[in-house]
Amino acid sequence: MKTTVIVALTLLFAAFSLTSTSAQSVKGQVVCHGDSLTWGSNASSGGGTATGTTYPGVIAQTLGPDWRVTNVGTGGWTVDLLTGEAPRKVDPLFDTSLSKNILIIFAGTNDLGGRHETAKEAFDKLTAYCSARKAVHPWKILVVTPPVAAYPRVYPPDFDSQMVQYDALIRRNWKSFADGIIDVAADPRFGAPGAEYNTAFFKASDHTHLTDAGYSIVGNDAVDAIRRVH
């Protein structure tokens, strides 16, 4: 019996740690789905949660206790892997009791980098992901334009070129499959080819993951987009 109680408490704590607030009265929620940039790799605190210096943590701190923010990020995940897990990890989070259910999808880096897909291939998967989520629940979806990157010995030489094209496809077409855009890559500190070598915002050893300063900018850009959604 004692062992069962300990296990139950452990699972409860693990579930709570992903989310910024408990089941108190909230007016809306933000679910952040994505890869290691959502999980918060290289953040000084809060990795895998909506706390600390991860971008979901910045959202939670800025919006305050009236909002529930959940980090559903997994390192290395591509858009199709996120699509595959969404029925288990994202769709059940939709809460009909809330006035706003916002879903942020931040993905594409591993598709272009690890799998060497083209911008169009990754974009088509992104639009399919959004369509599938809206077919299940009336999420308000915000799509992120990912930053450039140069992961050593992993990403192809044309990664930045493909990412610029991918971001441009999102920027031109988001109204057809989402409700808003978090245009991180419109900021030359994140979207200009070569920007990934600026160690003020990118991790020096992999030129892909962000520093606390980088995650802070992403989080604040996300808050601005959340406040524009009706």
VENNOR-V262928 format. One line per field, one symbol per residue. psi: psi as a letter, one per 30 degrees, with the letter a starting at -180 (. if undefined). Layout:
BEGIN
psi: ???
END
This chain:
BEGIN
psi: eeeeeeeeeeeeeeeeffkflahlklfllkkjkabffeehkfkflgkglhlbgleeeeeeeefaffkkkkjhkkkfkleeeeeefefefeeffkjfflfkjkkkkjlfefeedefhlleeeeeeeeeeeeeeeffelhkjkkkkjllllikkgeklfgeeeeeeeeeeeeefgeffflflkjieffjffffkkfffgjfffkkeffhellleeeeeeeeeeeeeeeffk.
END
